[in-house]
């Protein structure tokens, strides 16, 4: 059943589509050790298995178990760590302004309380946020002075990877509007890393974070922010550019997850969203381990 979860994650499949493709593809059957005459779990069975994992909160323990296997194989967290977060889309909710206000305050809207069927289909944890992207060059060759702000609804995946092997060591799921920087002080730093250096973008730069890292024995390599209404000093530009060479490695992790697994939350609620993002992190580490093993074999 866990292998079926891996197949779902790798191919971004619904339960019904998973059932169909297991019956259709010999490669899936071989991966699951199923013969042509064996019974294939149906969509309802797959859904129940995932619900049991959700209720037991087992995905964190499964991730830690595989991480322990990585360490036993010699892949220790080394050379410092890199933090970042990415947005993960979820089905949009069509709520009124009063309903949105109630959800932000942690309340259940009054109209939903006596409608359990409607409540079960409403995601009360996902949030709207703005995703800023660089404006494209115009036809005349000029670039707009302001970036584009695109509304986004869903969740956010926070990860911490080690610099040497680029394996995910710490992770956390929050709503899309949650602050990136605050997560640094919520268990995102790996104290078992052989180096104390921490790389992150400007979202993680704050006095609270700098004080926390200094107190915990970490060395900050977090990007510095541009002074308000002033040009960026040349020496800070050079410093940030040097940090970006290392920090950009975490972007490769998100690119791999979104291109290979089509990371998307189909379910309702942050608990189930965690069970979607958690296996994606495990599958990334498995694929990364296979690559590292092939590289070691080649040398």
C-alpha positions in Angstrom: 0.0 0.0 0.0 2.9 2.4 0.7 4.3 1.6 -2.8 0.9 2.6 -4.2 1.3 5.9 -2.4 4.7 6.3 -4.1 3.1 5.6 -7.5 0.5 8.3 -6.8 3.1 10.8 -5.7 5.4 10.2 -8.7 2.6 10.5 -11.3 0.2 12.9 -9.5 -2.7 10.5 -9.7 -6.1 10.4 -8.1 -7.3 7.2 -6.4 -9.5 6.2 -9.3 -6.8 6.8 -11.8 -4.3 4.9 -9.7 -6.6 1.8 -9.6 -7.0 1.9 -13.3 -3.3 2.3 -14.2 -2.2 -0.5 -11.8 -4.6 -2.8 -13.7 -3.4 -1.4 -17.0 0.4 -1.2 -16.7 2.7 -4.2 -16.2 5.4 -1.8 -14.9 3.2 -0.8 -12.0 2.3 -4.4 -11.3 6.0 -5.4 -11.2 6.8 -2.5 -8.9 4.0 -3.7 -6.5 5.0 -7.4 -6.8 1.5 -8.2 -8.3 0.7 -10.9 -10.8 -1.8 -10.8 -13.5 -4.2 -12.9 -11.4 -3.7 -10.9 -8.2 -6.4 -8.6 -6.9 -5.6 -4.9 -7.1 -6.7 -2.5 -4.3 -9.6 -0.4 -5.5 -9.8 3.4 -5.1 -11.8 3.1 -1.8 -9.1 0.9 -0.3 -6.4 3.4 -1.3 -8.4 6.3 0.2 -8.9 4.4 3.5 -5.1 3.6 3.7 -4.3 7.2 3.3 -6.9 8.3 5.9 -5.4 5.9 8.4 -1.9 7.3 7.8 -3.4 10.8 8.2 -5.2 9.9 11.5 -2.1 8.2 12.9 0.2 11.1 11.9 2.5 8.5 10.5 4.1 10.3 7.6 6.5 12.2 9.8 7.7 8.9 11.4 8.1 7.4 7.9 10.2 10.3 6.8 12.4 10.1 9.9 12.8 6.3 9.4 14.1 6.8 5.9 16.3 9.7 7.1 17.8 7.3 9.6 18.5 4.9 6.8 20.3 7.6 4.9 22.5 8.4 7.8 23.3 4.7 8.4 24.3 4.5 4.7 26.8 7.4 5.3 24.8 10.3 4.0 25.1 12.5 7.0 23.9 16.1 6.9 27.1 18.0 5.9 28.5 21.4 4.9 25.7 23.5 6.3 22.0 23.8 5.4 19.8 25.7 3.0 16.2 26.8 3.9 13.4 27.8 1.5 9.7 27.4 0.9 7.4 27.0 -2.1 3.7 27.4 -2.7 1.6 24.4 -3.4 -1.7 25.0 -5.1 -5.1 23.6 -3.8 -8.6 23.7 -5.3 -9.9 27.3 -4.9 -12.7 28.0 -2.5 -15.6 30.3 -3.4 -16.4 31.9 -0.1 -18.1 35.2 0.8 -16.2 38.0 2.5 -17.9 37.2 5.8 -16.9 33.5 5.5 -13.3 34.5 4.7 -13.2 36.7 7.8 -14.5 33.9 10.0 -11.9 31.5 8.7 -9.1 33.9 9.2 -10.2 34.3 12.8 -10.3 30.5 13.3 -14.1 30.3 13.4 -16.5 28.1 11.4 -19.0 30.3 9.5 -22.5 30.1 10.9 -24.0 28.9 7.6 -21.7 25.9 7.6 -22.3 24.6 11.1 -25.6 23.0 10.3 -24.5 21.7 6.9 -22.0 18.9 7.6 -21.9 17.8 3.9 -20.9 21.4 2.9 -18.4 21.7 5.8 -16.6 18.5 4.7 -15.9 20.0 1.3 -14.7 23.4 2.5 -11.0 23.8 3.1 -10.7 25.9 6.3 -6.9 25.8 6.4 -5.7 26.9 2.9 -5.2 30.6 2.5 -4.9 33.2 -0.3 -1.6 35.0 -0.7 0.2 37.0 -3.4 2.9 35.4 -5.5 5.4 38.0 -6.8 7.2 37.3 -10.1 9.5 39.3 -12.2 7.8 41.4 -14.9 8.6 40.3 -18.4 10.5 42.5 -20.8 8.3 44.6 -23.1 8.3 44.6 -26.9 10.3 47.8 -26.9 13.0 46.2 -24.7 12.1 48.0 -21.4 11.4 46.2 -18.2 8.5 47.4 -15.9 9.7 48.9 -12.6 7.3 46.8 -10.6 6.9 43.1 -10.3 3.8 41.1 -11.0 1.6 40.1 -8.0 -0.5 37.0 -8.8 -3.2 35.8 -6.3 -2.5 32.2 -5.1 -4.6 29.8 -3.0 -3.2 26.8 -1.2 -0.4 25.7 1.1 3.3 26.2 1.5 6.0 23.6 1.7 9.0 24.6 3.9 12.1 22.5 3.7 15.7 22.5 4.8 18.3 20.6 2.8 22.0 19.8 3.6 24.4 21.6 1.3 26.6 18.5 0.4 24.0 15.9 -0.6 21.0 18.2 -1.2 18.7 15.8 0.7 15.7 17.1 2.6 16.4 16.9 6.3 13.6 19.0 7.8 10.1 19.9 6.4 6.9 21.5 7.4 3.5 22.3 5.8 1.6 25.5 6.5 -1.0 27.6 4.8 0.1 29.8 1.9 -0.1 33.0 3.9 2.3 31.8 6.6 5.6 33.7 7.0 8.7 31.9 5.8 11.0 33.5 8.3 9.0 32.4 11.4 9.4 28.8 10.4 13.2 29.0 11.0 12.6 29.1 14.7 10.1 26.2 14.6 12.4 23.2 14.1 13.6 23.9 10.6 17.2 24.0 11.5 19.1 20.7 11.7 21.5 20.7 14.7 23.0 17.4 13.6 24.6 19.0 10.5 28.4 18.8 10.6 28.6 22.5 9.7 26.8 25.4 11.4 26.3 27.7 8.3 22.7 28.5 7.3 21.8 29.9 3.8 18.3 31.5 3.1 16.8 34.3 1.1 15.7 37.7 2.5 12.4 36.4 3.8 14.3 34.8 6.6 16.3 38.0 7.5 15.0 39.4 10.8 16.5 40.4 14.2 14.6 37.5 15.9 16.1 35.0 13.5 19.6 36.4 13.7 19.4 36.3 17.5 18.0 32.8 17.5 20.8 31.4 15.2 23.5 33.1 17.2 22.1 31.7 20.4 21.8 28.2 18.9 25.3 28.3 17.5 24.5 28.7 13.8 26.3 31.0 11.4 24.0 33.1 9.3 24.5 33.4 5.6 21.0 34.8 5.1 20.6 37.4 2.2 20.5 41.0 3.3 17.6 43.2 2.3 17.7 46.3 0.2 17.6 49.5 2.3 14.2 51.3 2.0 14.2 53.9 -0.7 18.0 53.6 -1.1 20.2 51.8 -3.6 21.7 48.5 -2.6 25.3 49.1 -1.5 27.8 47.5 -3.8 29.4 45.3 -1.1 26.0 43.9 -0.1 25.3 43.1 -3.7 28.5 41.2 -4.1 27.8 39.4 -0.8 24.3 38.4 -1.8 25.5 37.2 -5.2 28.0 34.9 -3.6 25.3 33.5 -1.2 23.0 33.0 -4.2 25.4 30.5 -5.8 24.9 28.2 -2.8 21.3 29.1 -1.9 20.0 28.4 -5.4 20.6 24.6 -4.9 17.3 24.4 -2.9 15.4 25.7 -5.9 16.5 22.6 -7.8 14.6 20.5 -5.2 11.4 22.4 -5.8 11.9 22.3 -9.5 12.4 18.5 -9.4 9.3 18.0 -7.2 7.0 20.1 -9.4 8.3 18.8 -12.8 8.5 15.2 -11.8 5.5 14.8 -9.4 3.3 17.8 -10.4 3.0 18.8 -6.8 -0.6 19.7 -6.1 -3.0 19.3 -3.2 -6.2 17.5 -4.1 -7.6 17.1 -0.6 -9.2 19.3 2.0 -7.5 20.4 5.2 -3.9 20.9 6.3 -3.6 17.4 7.8 -4.3 15.8 4.4 -2.2 18.4 2.7 0.7 17.3 4.9 0.2 13.7 3.8 0.4 14.9 0.2 3.6 17.0 0.7 5.3 14.5 3.1 5.4 11.6 0.6 6.7 14.0 -2.1 9.6 14.8 0.2 10.3 11.1 0.8 10.1 10.3 -2.9 12.5 13.1 -3.7 15.0 11.7 -1.1 14.6 8.2 -2.6 15.3 9.5 -6.1 18.2 11.6 -4.9 19.7 8.6 -3.1 19.5 6.5 -6.3 21.3 9.3 -8.1 24.0 9.6 -5.4 24.5 5.8 -5.5 24.9 5.8 -9.2 27.4 8.6 -9.0 29.4 6.7 -6.3 29.4 3.6 -8.4 30.7 5.5 -11.4 33.7 6.8 -9.5 
